[in-house]
Structures are given as C-alpha cells and as structure tokens.
Amino acid sequence: MSVEGDIYSETLAVAAKHAQLWLNTISERSINPSKNIDEILHSFGDVLPKGMTNPADVVERIAHLGEPGLMSMPSGRFFGWVIGGTLPAALGADWLVSAWDQNNAARGVTPTTAALEEIAGQWLKDLLGLPTSADVGFPTGGTMANFTGLISARYKVLSDVGWDINAKGLIGAPTVRVLAGEERHITVDLALRYLGLPIPTAIAADSEGRIMIDALKQTLESGSGPTILCLQAGNIHSGAFDPFEEAIELAHQHGAWVHVDGAFGLWALVSPKLRQQLKGIEKADSWGTDAHKTLNVPYDCGVSIVAHPDALRNSFGTHAGYLESFMSDAGDPTDKVPELSRRARGVPVYAALASLGRDGVTALVEKLVTNAQLVGEELKKIPGCFVMNDVVFTQVTFCFEDDERTKAIEERLIQDPTVWISGSHWQGKNVLRISVSNWTTDGADVAVAVEAVRRAAQP
C-alpha cells in the first residue's frame, strides 16, 4: 500500500470508530449538548497550528472535543423542527460519495454518479405519481428546491409575455405577480428574495393553514400579467395540505405557474392511505421537497421536480468551450440545479430507495404518521393540554390554558434531556410542536415524549 493509502486508512479508521460510537449510543444520550458554544470554542482554541498535524490525530481531536457540543438530532426522541435521521444505506452511500470525490456536473465525466441520480429521479417520479417527462434535480435542501422551481417559473411566465430574462435581466421586465397562502413557509419568501421577485400576495387560510379557494379566486381575478402561485404540501404546524385540484385548475385558467412547497409533506403521495389528501397535485408545474426530512438521508439533499424541462434548463444551463465536449443534449446534472460544481447528492437518495423498496418507503411514511397520531391522542389525556390541529400527517401542535403556561412548559421541556420539543407561535398563541420525522421513532419514544410533557405540565 502507498503512503497515501496508509494515511487514508488510518484516518478513516478513526472516523469510522467515532461515527460508530456516536450511532451506537444515540438512543442513550441526552438530547441536549453538554457544553455551550463558548465552551466548545475554548476547547478547540483559535490559533492556527504552525506546522502540520497527522490527519488521524486531527479527526481524533475533532471527535473527542466536539462530542460534548453535539445535539442528538438523529435520535428517535428528537421532535424539533422537521428533521429526520439517516438510513444506514443512505449514510454508507454518502461516505462513498465523499471518498469517490466526483464533481457531478456532466454525464460524460461522471457516468456512475450521474446514472444513479437519474435512476433515483425516475424512481421518485414513479413513487410520487408525478409526470414521467419532468426533470429531477438534487439541490442542497428545501430552500433551494423551492428556488429551483421558482426560477423555472420566472423564466416561463416572463417568456410567455415575450420577455427573455436571460438576455434582458429583470430591470424593465413586466411585473411578476406572486401569490401564496398566508401560512406559507419562510423558505418560499427566501427563494423569491434570491430571485428578485416580490413578497407574495397572501391568500387567506383556514384554521388548518390551507388556502381558501374563494380568496384565491378573488385575488386571481383582481389582477393580471405573469403570475406564479405557491401552494403547500404539509403545513409546518398542522401538516395540512392545500386543496390542490381546485387551486391548480383555477390558477391554470389564469395562465399561472403553480409551484408546490412539499418539503416534508410531498412524501404523503407514496401512501395509498394518505395520497387522497393531495388529489390533483400532479397537475402542478413544479415541486420541491427535502430528502433529508421524511426520506431520512443525510444533509444536504433537496429534490426539485419541474414539469417543464425547457424552463429549468434555460434557467440553469450554461455553456463554455472547455466543457462542451463533455456536455449532453439529454440534460446534465448541472442543467437542473443552481451549482456547477457539486457532490453527487442523489446517490444517497438512490441508496435509501433501493434499500427500502416501494413497500418500505410507504411503510416509513405511514409509520411516521401513525406515531404522530399516537402522540396527539396521548397528549389529549394530559390535563390542560389542547391539541390544536387535525393530525393528518407528521405534525402535532398543542398548547395549554394560556400563553404564559405554554411558555413555561416549553422552557421546562427544553431543559429536559430525554426529548426535544420546541415552541412556536401559531394562530395568535404560543404553542409547542412535535414533528415525527425520524425513521427510528417508535412507541417507546412516543411514550417518553408524552411523559416529558406530562412532567413539564405538573404544577
């Protein structure tokens, strides 16, 4: 073995040792870090070493000093935000992606990683029941998945009125009207900000956060010009789904592009029990989701699906003399995402899907929902606890008699080492929210979470 091989072997062995230790003890660990940021900064120090250090020693030091500052996010008892764990096959594939070190920009340069991403994209369209002719890209996460759909939308709606955004830019362009529910996720506004598009006109929502069709109709009819409508598959508090069939048909009657933010809720399409709630969603023009949420692959991996490949490729496609001999008319990975240089993010998606199979993906999603519904039913048994939403997917939002009591319970829960449940603000109230997103979460984890709330709620 070469000297370089020896160095890699020693270094990777150290990394594997600590990774395995972390994974083997995650179910027993406190959820919260045991040291704060100032303590971790002090541990590592701030002076760059003058000389070289053995790579294995560097990894050993990172693992040893860094462990106290880690939150047990991969735990089945972590219910904050919407964060999944990592499936074994997806983790193993992600390690390979780093070791292979392929710049997955062009099909002709990296055939293996490009092929695996294409297969993963085909499988996703099949599982989700979305158009087979759509393009699938793997950006960094939900924000950039929304960005990818919305940049395609911007290109198409302006092109439809004769404005070439690539040649002329936005200055002087016809005003693009953007509509979205008043309970849209912040990543929609963030993506629009990146694109130089306005904050959406807010459409009134019902008590579960779903846009109201009458309000949408009125807003569409009150204006004209290039229009984009953003819908939502999975409200962050209720898990509810917009009325896609009616909304999309109405928007298309007005010539609008419809983008769906489905960061975690789009995965409901894989379940025969759940997909009726998303009826008509396949008629939209673009969809964004996060594979690191419901599918449980490592960060960072979003999925963008665009029904109009020309709009997507005209938005991202680029040509340079030094690249032309490697680019493909079939569409390269770089034509479908914001980056030119990037890792092969779709390979862990391929691995996750291959390991689970169709039935396994369905079982994963349905298990998450079953556990969320169990949480909701058990919380209702706690005196003073009010579950605010219909638990139709993976979200459970609850509160207590008044804002002060809810806030006090939140503060106690944040200090509880057995579980992570975070607070929010919804419908004018302080609330607590449980998001069941981890593939390892089981009945025992649910029981621990409910008991933690019960303890925190005691006088």
C-alpha positions in Angstrom: 0.0 0.0 0.0 1.2 3.5 -0.8 2.0 6.1 1.9 -1.2 8.0 0.8 -3.2 4.8 1.3 -1.7 4.3 4.8 -2.7 7.8 5.7 -6.3 7.4 4.4 -6.7 4.0 6.1 -5.6 5.3 9.5 -7.7 8.5 9.2 -10.8 6.8 8.0 -10.5 4.1 10.7 -10.5 6.8 13.4 -13.5 8.5 11.7 -15.4 5.2 11.5 -14.6 4.4 15.1 -16.1 7.6 16.4 -19.0 7.5 13.9 -20.0 4.0 15.1 -19.7 5.1 18.8 -22.0 8.0 18.1 -24.6 5.9 16.4 -24.4 3.1 18.9 -25.0 5.4 21.8 -27.5 7.9 20.3 -30.5 6.2 21.9 -29.0 6.5 25.4 -27.6 10.0 25.1 -29.1 13.2 26.4 -30.7 15.1 23.6 -29.1 18.4 24.6 -25.4 19.3 24.1 -23.5 19.1 27.4 -21.3 22.2 26.5 -22.3 25.5 25.0 -20.7 27.3 22.1 -18.3 29.3 24.2 -17.0 26.2 25.9 -16.6 24.4 22.6 -14.7 27.4 21.2 -12.4 27.4 24.2 -11.8 23.6 23.8 -10.7 23.9 20.2 -8.8 27.2 20.6 -8.4 29.8 18.0 -4.7 29.7 16.9 -3.9 28.0 13.6 -1.1 25.5 14.2 2.3 26.5 12.6 3.2 23.0 11.5 1.5 20.0 10.0 -0.5 17.5 12.1 -1.2 13.9 11.4 -4.6 13.7 9.7 -5.8 10.9 12.0 -4.9 13.0 15.0 -6.9 15.9 13.6 -10.0 13.7 13.2 -9.5 12.2 16.7 -9.3 15.7 18.2 -12.4 16.9 16.3 -14.4 13.8 17.5 -13.2 14.0 21.1 -13.5 17.7 21.7 -16.6 18.1 19.5 -18.8 15.4 21.0 -20.0 17.4 24.0 -21.3 20.2 21.7 -23.4 17.8 19.6 -27.2 17.7 19.8 -28.7 14.2 19.4 -30.7 15.2 16.3 -30.6 11.6 14.9 -32.4 10.3 18.0 -35.9 8.9 17.7 -36.7 11.3 20.6 -35.8 14.5 18.7 -39.1 16.1 17.6 -37.9 19.7 16.9 -38.4 21.4 13.6 -38.7 18.8 10.8 -35.5 16.8 10.9 -35.2 13.1 10.1 -32.4 10.7 10.9 -30.2 8.9 8.4 -31.0 5.5 7.0 -28.0 3.1 7.1 -27.8 2.6 3.3 -28.0 6.4 2.7 -25.2 7.0 5.3 -23.0 4.4 3.7 -23.6 5.8 0.2 -22.9 9.3 1.5 -19.5 8.1 2.7 -18.8 6.7 -0.7 -19.8 9.9 -2.4 -17.1 11.7 -0.3 -14.5 9.1 -1.0 -15.2 9.0 -4.7 -14.9 12.8 -4.8 -16.7 13.2 -8.1 -17.8 16.6 -9.4 -21.3 15.6 -10.6 -21.8 18.2 -13.2 -21.7 16.3 -16.5 -23.0 12.9 -17.6 -20.0 12.3 -19.8 -17.5 13.0 -17.0 -19.1 11.1 -14.1 -21.2 8.3 -15.6 -21.8 6.4 -12.3 -23.0 9.2 -10.1 -25.0 10.8 -12.9 -26.6 7.5 -13.7 -27.5 6.8 -10.1 -29.1 10.3 -9.8 -31.1 9.7 -13.0 -32.4 6.4 -11.7 -33.2 7.9 -8.3 -35.1 10.7 -10.1 -37.1 8.2 -12.2 -38.0 6.2 -9.1 -39.1 9.3 -7.3 -41.4 10.4 -10.1 -42.9 6.9 -10.1 -43.3 6.7 -6.3 -44.9 10.2 -6.2 -47.0 9.8 -9.3 -45.6 12.9 -10.9 -45.1 13.4 -14.7 -42.5 11.0 -16.2 -41.3 13.8 -18.5 -40.4 16.1 -15.7 -36.7 16.9 -14.8 -35.4 16.0 -11.4 -32.5 17.8 -9.7 -30.8 17.4 -6.3 -30.1 20.9 -4.8 -28.9 21.4 -1.3 -32.3 21.4 0.5 -35.9 22.7 0.7 -35.0 26.3 0.2 -33.0 25.7 -3.0 -35.6 23.1 -4.2 -38.1 26.0 -4.0 -35.6 28.3 -5.7 -35.2 25.8 -8.5 -38.9 25.5 -9.1 -39.5 29.3 -8.9 -36.6 30.2 -11.2 -38.1 27.9 -13.8 -41.5 29.6 -13.1 -39.9 33.1 -13.5 -38.4 32.1 -16.9 -41.6 30.6 -18.2 -44.1 33.3 -17.2 -41.9 36.1 -18.5 -41.2 34.1 -21.7 -44.9 33.7 -22.2 -45.3 37.5 -22.4 -42.3 37.9 -24.7 -39.6 38.8 -22.2 -36.2 37.0 -22.3 -35.0 37.1 -18.8 -31.6 35.6 -19.7 -30.9 38.3 -22.3 -32.6 41.3 -20.7 -32.5 40.7 -17.0 -35.2 41.9 -14.6 -34.8 45.6 -15.0 -37.7 46.8 -17.1 -39.3 43.4 -17.1 -43.1 43.0 -16.7 -44.1 42.7 -13.1 -44.4 39.1 -11.9 -47.3 38.6 -9.6 -46.6 36.0 -6.9 -49.4 34.5 -4.8 -49.1 32.2 -1.8 -51.1 31.2 1.3 -50.7 33.4 4.4 -49.3 30.3 6.2 -46.6 29.6 3.6 -43.1 28.5 4.9 -40.4 31.2 5.1 -38.3 29.4 2.5 -40.7 30.5 -0.2 -40.1 34.1 0.6 -36.4 33.5 0.9 -36.3 31.9 -2.6 -38.3 34.7 -4.1 -35.8 37.2 -2.5 -32.9 35.4 -4.2 -34.8 35.7 -7.5 -35.6 39.4 -7.2 -39.3 38.7 -7.1 -41.8 40.4 -4.7 -43.1 39.1 -1.4 -46.2 37.1 -2.3 -49.7 38.5 -2.0 -51.0 36.5 0.9 -54.1 34.3 0.3 -56.3 33.8 3.4 -56.1 30.4 5.0 -58.4 28.3 7.1 -57.9 27.1 10.7 -55.5 24.3 9.5 -53.4 26.7 7.3 -54.9 25.6 3.9 -55.5 28.4 1.4 -59.2 29.3 0.8 -60.3 28.8 -2.8 -62.8 31.7 -2.7 -60.0 34.0 -1.6 -57.6 32.6 -4.3 -60.3 33.1 -7.0 -60.9 36.7 -5.9 -57.1 37.5 -5.9 -56.5 35.9 -9.3 -59.4 37.9 -10.8 -58.2 41.2 -9.2 -55.0 41.4 -11.3 -53.3 40.2 -14.4 -49.9 39.7 -16.0 -47.3 37.0 -15.4 -48.4 35.0 -12.3 -46.9 32.4 -10.0 -48.9 30.6 -7.4 -47.1 28.8 -4.5 -49.0 26.0 -2.8 -48.1 23.9 0.2 -47.9 20.2 0.9 -47.6 19.9 4.6 -48.2 23.0 6.8 -45.4 23.4 9.3 -47.8 23.4 12.2 -50.8 21.3 11.2 -49.3 19.1 8.4 -52.3 20.0 6.3 -52.3 20.1 2.5 -53.7 22.9 0.3 -56.7 22.0 -1.9 -54.6 21.2 -4.9 -57.1 20.1 -7.5 -59.3 23.2 -7.3 -56.4 25.7 -6.7 -54.3 24.4 -9.6 -57.2 24.3 -12.1 -58.1 27.9 -11.1 -54.5 29.1 -11.4 -54.0 27.5 -14.8 -57.2 29.1 -16.0 -55.4 32.4 -15.4 -52.2 31.3 -17.0 -50.3 31.0 -13.8 -47.4 28.7 -13.0 -48.1 26.6 -9.9 -45.2 25.6 -7.6 -45.6 23.3 -4.6 -43.5 23.6 -1.5 -43.6 20.0 -0.3 -40.5 20.0 2.0 -41.8 17.1 4.1 -45.5 16.6 3.0 -44.9 15.7 -0.6 -43.9 12.2 0.7 -47.6 11.5 1.6 -48.0 10.7 -2.1 -46.3 7.3 -1.5 -49.1 6.1 0.8 -52.5 4.9 -0.6 -53.9 5.9 2.8 -52.7 9.5 2.5 -52.5 10.5 -1.1 -56.1 11.4 -1.4 -55.3 14.5 0.6 -53.1 15.6 -2.2 -55.5 14.9 -5.1 -54.6 16.9 -8.2 -51.1 17.8 -7.1 -49.6 16.1 -10.1 -51.1 18.8 -12.3 -48.8 21.5 -10.8 -45.7 22.8 -12.7 -43.0 22.2 -10.2 -42.5 20.6 -6.8 -39.8 20.9 -4.1 -39.0 18.6 -1.2 -36.3 17.6 1.2 -34.9 14.1 1.1 -33.2 14.7 4.5 -36.6 15.1 6.1 -39.1 12.4 5.5 -36.9 10.1 3.4 -34.1 10.3 6.1 -31.0 10.7 4.0 -28.0 12.8 5.2 -27.8 16.6 4.8 -27.7 18.3 2.4 -30.2 16.9 -0.1 -33.2 18.6 -1.6 -35.2 17.3 -4.5 -36.6 19.6 -7.2 -39.0 18.3 -9.8 -40.0 20.5 -12.8 -42.7 19.5 -15.3 -41.3 21.8 -18.0 -37.6 20.9 -18.6 -37.1 23.7 -21.1 -37.8 26.3 -18.4 -35.5 24.6 -16.0 -32.6 24.1 -18.4 -32.9 27.6 -19.8 -32.6 28.9 -16.3 -29.6 26.9 -15.2 -28.0 25.6 -18.4 -24.6 27.0 -19.2 -22.0 26.6 -22.0 -18.3 27.1 -22.0 -15.7 26.0 -24.6 -13.8 23.8 -22.1 -16.9 22.0 -21.2 -18.7 21.5 -24.5 -17.2 18.1 -25.3 -18.4 16.7 -22.1 -22.0 18.0 -22.0 -25.0 16.1 -23.2 -28.1 17.0 -25.1 -30.0 14.7 -22.7 -29.5 17.2 -19.9 -26.6 17.2 -17.5 -26.9 17.4 -13.7 -25.7 21.0 -13.8 -28.7 21.9 -16.0 -31.1 21.1 -13.2 -29.6 22.7 -10.1 -28.0 26.1 -9.2 -24.4 24.8 -8.9 -21.9 23.8 -11.5 -19.5 22.1 -9.1 -21.3 19.9 -6.6 -21.2 16.5 -4.8 -23.5 13.7 -6.1 -26.3 14.3 -3.6 -28.7 12.0 -5.4 -26.6 8.9 -4.7 -27.8 8.6 -1.0 -31.3 9.0 -2.3 -30.8 6.1 -4.7 -29.4 4.0 -1.8 -32.3 4.9 0.5 -34.9 3.9 -2.1 -33.0 0.8 -3.2 -32.8 -0.4 0.4 -36.4 0.3 1.3 -38.1 -0.6 -1.9 -41.6 0.7 -2.8 -43.2 -1.0 0.2 -40.5 0.2 2.6 -40.9 3.8 1.6 -44.7 3.5 2.1 -44.2 1.8 5.5 -41.7 4.5 6.6 -44.1 7.4 5.8 -47.1 5.6 7.3 -45.2 4.8 10.5 -44.3 8.4 11.0 -47.9 9.4 10.7 -49.1 6.6 13.0 -46.7 7.7 15.7 -47.7 11.4 15.2 -51.4 10.4 15.7 -50.5 8.4 18.7 -48.7 11.4 20.2 -51.8 13.5 19.5 -54.1 11.1 21.2 -51.9 10.7 24.3 -51.4 14.5 24.7 -55.1 15.0 24.9 -55.1 12.9 28.1 -52.9 15.4 29.9 -55.0 17.9 31.9 -55.0 21.4 30.3 -53.3 20.2 27.1 -55.1 21.1 23.9 -54.1 19.6 20.5 -54.8 22.4 18.0 -54.6 20.6 14.7 -56.1 17.6 13.0 -53.2 15.2 12.9 -53.3 14.3 9.2 -49.6 13.9 8.7 -46.5 14.1 10.9 -47.1 17.4 12.8 -48.7 17.8 16.2 -49.2 21.3 17.6 -50.5 21.8 21.1 -50.9 24.4 23.8 -52.1 24.9 27.4 -54.6 27.2 29.0 -52.8 30.5 28.3 -49.6 31.8 26.7 -47.7 32.1 30.0 -48.3 28.5 30.9 -47.4 27.2 27.5 -44.2 29.2 27.5 -43.3 27.9 31.0 -43.8 24.4 29.9 -41.7 25.0 26.8 -38.8 26.2 28.9 -39.0 23.1 31.1 -39.1 20.8 28.1 -36.0 22.5 26.5 -34.1 21.6 29.7 -35.4 18.0 29.7 -32.5 15.7 28.5 -34.9 12.9 27.4 -36.6 14.7 24.5 -36.5 17.7 22.2 -39.8 19.6 21.7 -39.6 23.2 20.6 -42.0 26.1 20.8 -43.6 28.2 18.1 -46.3 30.8 17.6 -49.5 29.9 15.7 -53.0 31.3 15.4 -52.1 34.1 17.8 -50.9 31.8 20.5 -47.7 30.4 22.0 -47.6 26.7 21.0 -45.5 23.6 21.2 -44.9 21.5 18.2 -43.9 17.8 17.7 -42.7 16.7 14.3 -42.3 13.0 13.9 -39.7 12.7 11.2 -37.1 10.1 12.3 -37.3 6.5 10.9 -36.2 5.1 14.2 -39.0 6.7 16.3 -41.2 4.0 17.9 -43.8 3.6 20.5 -41.3 3.8 23.3 -40.0 7.1 22.0 -43.6 8.4 21.8 -44.2 7.3 25.4 -41.0 9.2 26.5 -42.1 12.3 24.8 -45.6 12.3 26.2 -44.3 11.6 29.7 -41.9 14.5 29.3 -44.8 16.8 28.5 -46.8 15.4 31.4 -43.8 16.1 33.8 -43.4 19.6 32.4 -47.1 20.3 32.8 -47.2 19.5 36.5 -47.8 22.4 38.8 
